[in-house]
Each structure stands twice: as structure tokens, then as C-alpha cells.
Amino acid sequence: MQQVDSFLQLIDSYIGSAPWFPYALLGVGLFFTIYLKFPQIRYFRFAVKVVKGKFDKATDEGDTSHFQALTTALSGTVGTGNIAGVALAIHIGGPAALFWMLMTAALGMCTKFVEVTLSHKYREKTADGSMAGGPMYYMKNALNMKWLAVIFAIATVLSAFGTGSLPQINSISTSIQATFGVELWITGLVLSVLLAIVIIGGIKRIASVTEKLVPTMAVIYFIGAFSVIFYNAGNIIPSFISIFADIFTGSAAGGGFLGASLAYAFNRGVNRGLFSNEAGQGSAPIAHASAKAHEPVSEGMVAILEPFIDTIIICSITGLVLLSSGVWKEKHINDFQQADMEIVMGNDFTDDTEAGVQRLYDHISGTSSIAAFDGELQVVNGEIQNPVSVINARSLAENVRIMDKNGEEDTPYNGTVSVTDGAPDLENVIFRGESLVHSAPLTAIAFQKGFFGEWGKYIVSIGLLLFAFSTAISWSYYGDRAMTYLGGPKSVIYFRIVYVVAFFYASFQDTAIIWTLSGITIALMTLPNLLGIMLLMKDMKGTIADYWRGFKEEYPDEKTPE
């Protein structure tokens, strides 16, 4: 499994995690922000009026209302990125990573405005009367680049799994298991059946579910989050300082956290920010193409609200929970996952001294390396007898015990464990100890540091269940539309079957591998979409001018942000 993860990380290093990818993403957002004169600021209040239906007409064509399109798109973005993704970004990049997540969202508000407007402008009505849209349609109809449209559609199908299906159910199942002790496959099976029931009904049923689900899950999550933030009120200001203090230097080491360079903070912050709000990825335009609207710009304005709600509000709140509680830099008892773990030669390592921290940091950052252990671990009553150390989740693990997976609960293991180039064989054993924790389990720990105490973890589990499940629902529709474009309506049923099966399978697979896969599929969608909207920049500007010209004629007494 570790070999597979290494291979995926190699691919990801050339695209999603490549040094140039964040610059391309932020660069396009910055360009349109300046080119269109900060529409995410000027049009924000007007966008709220549009969502409320103030300018709707009975003759508007579409399948959903503005609000339903917004909640469907939000249900596709508000998911594990807000709970597990923020925790992963801070785990790898430190508090400074949260700043770059917010910057991604601020510029992403403009990117969403552009891509949704263009998608709505060039959408098509299908044979059954429903609307179909997305970047593949403006690539075909406006740019006459059918080859690029095909690339994007294929990438969308892949990303439906890498973004919408696999990481969502994986985070749900691991969180439910940690909280309630339910087996991973049982959670996967139950939710797979529910998912199948919802997606069979198409966009109208999906929109009907998401418009109720999104507000409900937001309220539940906010109650738990603010209980932690206010409980640790004395840490709020220091938390804000930590976010902004190391923006251009990287986050300093502290506790079990070994530190992070500027490159790590920037790259992970932007990467996780995109995973959270999907600005520039081209997914939201597919949902908004179904909205009832006679003017594409008005629907584009609705999309401005998405990154604001998803990342600037929800991710910031999650970040404050993690930072104010202090759990992000503390070691916690947990069962180690193979992709996070490495066994190295020597047992004289320490993270209690500056020199010790630097030695370990150089190893995990790739600056230098510590020799990996290769051979047989001798284990007596759960204790490793060899002179080795365990590095887990980018930290030096402590009080490591090896438990017998085939014995009764908490039975110490006796025997040998094969290790190949630092990676142990976990077929019969569980490595348990104290180390840093990331993703959803870290957020669950943080939520227990508030007024609700241990009950806080249930809020995370319920919130994650609702957030992630709604994301899986919306992404099934994105893949649905992409398959319709590629193979026609008859191909959709096969996609849905595979989607549900993969959803179940990912419920009991390794977390780290799934996160790596999601990074790859995000990039495969984003790059063609960024190219497309850049080529249509003059079209976009002209469309905005036409909109305001017509709006002033139709509503002469209405104040406009122009």
C-alpha cells in the first residue's frame, strides 16, 4: 500500500503539488480580480438580492432556483475539506497554511464568478428538457475546442471519485469508527444504499435534499465549533497572531509539531483551499447551469457567495477550533496508518531540543535522510526490542505498543513483524502510540476541548456525516453531466453503479492514499478550466457590460454596484 501511495505522490508532485500549480490558480484569480475590477467585493451585496429571488421572472428557464443551485454547489464544496482538509493543511503547513487557504478563497470568489457566468451562458437544453452545462460546454460552444472539452469531461468523471466519492466516505467511516466504534464497511454499506436512492432521482431530487441539508448541517457544526472557541477564549488572539505571524517565513516548531517551511504552508494552504471551495476547478458551474435565470451574470454573482461561505467562514471557524484548542501540535494516542508511518534506525532521537527537532525536520522534509529499518522487528509483550524509532504523522512517536490484530481487544503482540524499507507489514498487527494526528480525527479531538467535552466528538461525526455525504451527492451529479457529454444519457446508469460501488470500497481504504488521489484529480480538472476561462476573458467582460446595460433599462430605479 505504501508503494501505491509513493507512486501517487510522484504523479501529484508534477501537477497538484507541483510548485507552479498554486501560482497558476492564484494567478488566474488575481488576474480576473484586477481585470474585472474586484467583482467579488462590488457585487457581493447584489448577489444576496439575486439569491433571494428579487429579480426572478416566471419565464426563466432551468431546473432549480438560485438558492437550490447555491446549496447544491455548496453541498459539493462543504465537505471533508472543511473538517479534515483544514486539519490536514495545518498539520502539514502549520497555522500559516490557514492564511493561504483564505487568500485562495478571496481570489476564488472572482474565479467562481467567471466560470459560472460562462457556463450558464453556453449551457444547452437536453432532449429531456433539462439543462446541461459546465466548462465542457463553453469549451465546445465558445472556443470550438472539443478536444479540451473532452479532456475536462474525462477529468470530471475521475474527480467525481477523487473529490466527491472516495475521500468523503473515507473520512465519514473513520470518524464514525473512532467515535461510535462502528466497523468501517458497515458505515460504507448503509450510506452507499442511501446515496443510490438519492442520485437516482437526478438534479431535482438532489436539489431538494441539499437545500434542507446544507443549512441544517451548518447550524449543528457552528454550535459545536463556537463552544470550543469561546471555551478557549484566551487563545483566540494568539491563534490569529499565529496565522499571520509566519506567512512569509513558514510556521515554527512547537510541541510535537516539527515546523513547516513557507513552501509547505503556501502549497498545502492553496491546495487544501482549492479542495475546500473548488474555485477554478470547474465543478460548481455544472450545478449552477441548472438554475432558473435569463441572465448568466446574475447566476455568476450567486457563485461569489460560495467560497465566502465555504472557506472564509467555515474553514476559518474550523481553523480557530484547532488553533485555540492547541491540539494541532499535541501528540495523541492513536492507531498508526501505514502510509503515515516509517520505522528508522536508532532510538536516540528527540524533539525536546532544537538540534533534535532540526534533525527530524530535515528528514521529513527531504533535506536529509535517516536510515530506514529493513528486516524483522522482535516484539515481546507489545514492546519493540530493536534499537529503532517510529515516525508517524510527521512526528516522533512515543510509547509505541504493537497490538495483536487477531487477538482480543488490547492484546499485546508477541512475535516478529516484517519491515521493508521502513514500512511494516500490518496484516496481523496494530501500531498504537502517541503522535500528531491529522484530518478528521484531529478535528474530533479539538471539538472535545469545549463546553460539550467528550460530546464534542459526536458533533464532528454528525457534521462530517452530513457535510461529506452531501458532497458525494452533488459530485454524483457532476460526474453524471460529464458522462452525458461523453457518452450520452445511456452511459449515466453505468457511472452511477460504479460511483456507488467505489463509495463503499473507499470506506475501508487508507486515508493518506485517498487524499493524494484527490489532489491529482483536482489538478486534472482545474488546468483545462483555467485555460478555458483565460481564453474567454474578453467574452466575460463583454457579457458583464451587456448585463448591466440591460439591467438599467429594465430596473431604472434600482441602484447598481456599477
N, C-alpha and C positions, 0 to 999 in steps of 0.2 A: 504493500500500500504506500509506503514511503517513497518507493521508486516512481510510482504513478504521480504522487504529489510533486516530486522533483521535476518530472517531465513537464507537468502542467505549469509549474513555476517558471521553467525555462521559456515556455511559449509566452506566458504572461509578461516576462521580462522584456520581450520585444514589442509588446503592444500596451496592454492595460497598465502595467507597472513600469513601462519604459520612461526614461527621464523626460522625453518630449511630449508624452500624452497629456499630462496636466496643463502644459503650456498651450497646447492646441485647443483644449477645452476652454480654458480661461481666456485665451486669446480671442476666440470667436465671440465669446460672451462680452468681452471688453470692447471689441470692435463694434458690435451692434449697439452696445450701450451708448457709445460716443456717436456712431453713425446716425442713430435714431433719436439722439438727444435724451437719454435716460427715461425711456418709456416706463420702466418698472417703478419709477417714482412719480412721474407726471400722470400716469393713467391708473394708479393704484385705487384711489377713491372711486373713480368712474367704473372700474372693474367690479367693485362691490355692488354698484347700482345695476350693472348688467346681470350679475348672478341673481339678484333679487327679482329679475324679470321685468324691470321698469320699461324696457324698450322692445319687449317681445311683440310679435304680431301673430295673428291666427293663421296666416298663410306661410309661416316659416316651415321649411321642410327639415325633417330629421326624425330620429327615433327616441331621443331623450331631451330633457330640459337642460338648461345651463347648469343648474345645481346638480342634477344627476350625472352630467358629464364630468363636472368638477369632482364629485365624490367618487366616481368610478376611477378617474385618473389618480385621485388621492389614495384610493384603496390599493392602487397598483404601486404607489411610491411609499406610503406609510406602512412599513413592514419591519422586517428584521434589521434594515438599515438604521432605523430609529432606536432600536433597543440593542441589538447585537452589534450592528455596524459601528455605532458611536463608541461602544466599549472596545471594539477591536482597534479602531483608529487611535484612541487614547492609549491602549495597551502597547501599541507599536510605536506611535509617534509622540506620545505624551500630551499634555494639555494644549500645546501649540497646535496640534492637529485639528482641534475643535475650531480654532480661528480660521484655518484654511477650509474647513467644511462650510463655515458661514460665508466666507468670501465666494466659494463656489455657488452657493445659493443666491447671493446678491446678484451676481452676474448671470446666473442661471435663470432668474426671473425674466430677463430680457431674451435669453435664448429660447425659452419656452414660448414667449410671446410670438417670436418669429416663426418657429417651426409649426406651432398650432395654427397660426393665421394662414400660412402657406398650405398646410394640409387641408384646412377647411375650404380654401379657395379652389383647390383642384380635386376635391372629393368626387366620387361617382355614385350614381344610384344603381344598385344591383338588380338582377332580374326579379328578385322577390320584393323589391320596393324599399329595401333597407339601404342605409348609406354605408359606403366603404371609403376609407381614407387613410392617410398616413404618408410618410415620406416617399414610399414607393410610388404613390400616385402623382406627386408633384415632380418626381424624378422622370416619370414617364410622360406626363401631360405637359409640363412646363419646360423641362430640359431636353426632352426627347432622348433620354439616356436610359433605355430599357435595361441595358446590361447592369447599370448601377442600381436600378430598382430591384432587379433580381437578386443582386448581392445583398442588398438591405433586407429584402424579404426573407432570404435564407438565414441571415444573421438574426432576424427577429424570431424565427422559429427556434433557433438554437438558444437565444437569450430567454425565450419563454421558459425553457428548462433551467438555464443557468442563473436567471434572476428571479423568475416567478414561481418556479416549482421546487427545485432541489434545495436551495438554502432556506426557503420558508418552512417547509415541513421538517427539515433537519433541526432548525432552531426550536420549533414548536415541540418536537418529540423529546429532545434533550432537556428542555426546560421542564416539561411535564414530568419526565422521569425523575429529575433532580428534586422536584417539588412534591410530587404525589407518589413516586415510586412505580408509575405505570410503565410497562415494557414499551420500548420504542416502537416495535412493529404493531402493537395494539393501537396506539395513537395514530400511527400512519394508516392503518386499515379503516378505522372509524372515519377519519377526516377525508380519506380518499373516496369513500362512498358518498359523503355529503358534498364533496367537490363535484363529483359526477352528476349528482342531482341538480346542482345549481347551473353548471355550464351547459347542460343540455338545452336549457331554456333560452340561450342566446343573450344578446345585449339587453333586451328589455327586462328579463329576469335578473340579470347581473346588476343592472342599474337599480332595480327595485330593492335588491338586497343591500347594495353598498350605500344607498342614501340613508338607510337606517343604521347600518353597521358602523360607518365612519364616525358620526357624532357620538354614538354610544361608547365606542372604544376610546375616543379621545377623553371623554369625561372620566372614565374609570382610571385611565393612565395618569391624568393630571392630578387626581386626588391623591394617588399613591406617591407621585413624584414630589409634590409640594409638601407632603408630610415629612419627607426626608430633608428637603431643602430648608424648611423652617425649623425642623428639629436641630439641624446643624447650622443655624443662622450665623453663628460666629465665624464660620468658614466661608461664607458667601463672598465677601470682599477678597480674601486671599485666593479664592478659586478664580475669580475674574482676573486678578493680577497674574495668576499662573498661566492663563490663556493667552494674555497679551504680552507678558514679560519676555518670553523666549521665541517670539515669532520669527526673528531673523537669525537666531543662534541655535535653535533646537532646544529640546527640553532636558534639563539637568537631571542627574540621577537622584533618587530619593527612595528610601525604604528598599523594597525588593526590586524596584524599577531601576534598570541599569543605564538609563539615559537614551536619548534619541537625537540624531543629527537633524539639521534643518531639512535636508533632503528627505529623510524619513517622515518628518512631521508634515511637510508640504505634500509629498506624494501620497501618503496614506490619507491625509485630510481631504485632498481633492478627490482621490479615488473613492473613498467612502462617502463623500458628499454627493458625488455623481450616483453612486449606488442608491443613496437615500432618495434624492429628488429626481434623478433621471433626466435632468436638463441637458439637452443636446443629444440624448440617446435616441430620440425619435419614437418613444413608446406612447407618451401622452397624446400626441397628435392623432393616434389611431382611435383613442377613446373620444376625443373632442370632435372628431369628424362625424360622429353620430348625433351631435347636438342640433336642436332646432334653432336655426339662425339664418337670416338672409344676408348678413354681412360677415365675412370671415374675420375681420379685425376685432369685432365685438367678442367673438369666441376666443381669439388670441389674448384679449385682455383678461378673460376669465382664467386663463392658464398662468397669468402673472402671479396669482394668489397661491399656486401650488407649492413652489419652492419656499415661499414665505411661511406657509403653514407647516409644511413637512420638515424643513431643515432649520430655518431661523427660529421657529417656535419650539417644535417638538424635540429636535436634536439638541438644541441649546438646553432645554429642560433636562433631558437625559444626561447631558454632559455635566450640568451643575449637580445633579444627583451623585454622579460618580466622583466628582472632584471634592464636593463638600463633605461627603461621607469618608473620603480618604481611602476607600477600598481598592482603588486602581493601582496603588503602589504597595499594597499589603499582600503577604503570602497567605493563602487559604488552603485548607485541606481539600483535596480533590483527586479524582481518578485521572491519571495521565492518558492522553490520546497519543497514539504512535507518531502522528505527523508533527506533534508539538515537542516530542521528547528526543533527547540524544544522550547516550552514555559515553563519557570521555575518560581517558586515562588520568589517574591521580585523584587523591582525596584531600588535597591541601588547598583547595580553592575557597575563597571567602568574598563576600560582598559587604563586609564590615569596614573595609579600609579602602581608601581612594585607589591605591595600586591594584587591589583585588578586583574592584569594580571595573577599572580600566581594562584589566586582563580579560575579564569575562565579556565586556562590551566589545572589545576588539574581535573576539571570537564570533559572537552572534551577528556582528555587522559585517563580517567577512574580511576585516582588515588583516587579521592574523588568525591562525587556527590552532586549536588544541587537539592533540591526537585522539581519534575516536577509538573506543574499545572494540575489539573484534575477538570473539571466542565464546567461552561458556562462563556465565555467572554462576557462582556457587552460592546457593541460598539456604540458610538454616533458620527455621522458625520465622520466616519472612524477612530476615536480615541478609543483606548482601555482604559476602565475605571478601570479595575482591577489592583492591585499592582503586576504586573508581568513584566518579561523581555523576550525578544525574542533572542535566539541564532540561528544564521543562517550561514551556511558555515564555521563552526569553528570560528566564531567571534561574538562579541556582536553587535546586530543590533541596528541601530539608526534611529530616525524619521520614525518609522513604521506607516504605514497607511493601513487600510483594505478597499479594494475597492469592489464594488458590481459587481460580475461577470455577473449577469443577466441584469444589467442596461446599460446605455450608457457609452461610454468611459470615464474613470476617474471619475466615480460616486462613492462618498464615501458611505460606507455601514452603515446602521443603524439596530441594532438588536442584536442577540446573535450568538455566534459561539461555537459549542461544541468542547471540548478538552478532549482527553483521554490519560492520562499518558504523557502529554506534546505534543501530536500530534493533531493539529487542523483538523477539517473537512473542506476541501477546495472545497466542491461541489458547493457552491454558492458565495465564496469569493476569493479574491486575496490578499495575504500579500505582501506589497511593502515597501521597505525601503532601507537604506544604510547598506551594509555589504560587507565582502570579496566576491569575485566571483571566480569561478574556471572553468576548462575545456575550451571549445571553446569560450564562451562569454568573458573570461578573455583575451585570445589572441586577440580577436577582439578589445577590449578596448586598448590593448597595441599598436596595429597597427595604432591607431589614434593619437599616440604621436610622429609621424614622419613628414616628409616633405609633405606627402599627406593629413595630417589632418584627417578629418572625412571620407575622401575617402578610408583611410586605411582599414576600416572595410569591404569594398567591396572586397578588395584583399583577406582578410581572408575567406570571404564567398565563393568566387570563388575558392580559393586554397583548402579550405576544401571540397567543392563540388567535385573537380577533384580528390583530394587525396583519400577521403573516398569512392567515387564511384568506383574508380579503385580497391581499396581494396576489395570491395564487389564482383567485377567481378572475381578477382583472387581466392577468397575464395570459390566462387561457384564451381570452377574447383577442388579445394582440396576436397570439400565435394563430388563432382562428382566421383573422383577417389576412395574415401573411400567407397562410395556406390557400385561402380563397384566391389570392392574387396569383400564386404559383401554380396551383393545380385545379382550381375551380371549386365550387361548393361541395362536390362529391368527396374531395380529399379531406374535408374537415373532420369527418367522423373518425378517420384513422388517426389523425392528430390527437383528437380528444382521448382516444383509447390509450395511446402511448403516453400522453400527458398525465393521465390519472395513474397509470402503472408506474411511471417514473417518480411521481409524487410519493407513492407508497414505498418504493425501493429506497429513496433518499432518506426516509425517516430513520433508518438504522445504519447509515454510512458515515464515514469520518468527516467531521465538521471542517477541518482545515482544507481538505481537498475540495470540498464543495465551494468554499469561499474563493479559492484560487480559480476554479472553473467559472464562477460568476464574473470575476474580473476580466477574464478572457472574452466571454460572450458580450459583456458591456461594450468593450472596445470594438468588437466586430460590428456592432450596430452603430456606434457613435461616429466612427470615422467617415463612412459614406454619407451619413446625415449631415455632418458638419460641412463636408464638401458641397452637398446639395444646397444648403441654405446660403452659403457664401456665394455660390454662382447666381443665386436669385436675389441678391441684396437690392438691386435697383427695382426689381419687381415688388419687393416688400415695401420699399419706400413709396413707390407709386400707389400701391394698394392702400396704405395709410392715408395718403393725401386725398384719394378718391373717397375714402370713408368719411373723413371729416367734412369734405365739401358737401357730400350728400346729407350728412347728419345735420349740418347747419341749415340746410334748406328745409329739412323735414321737421326739425325742432329749433326754430329760430329763437325761442325764449329760453332754451336750455343752455346753461353755462358749460363750456367745454374746456378741457385741460390744454387745448392747443394755444 
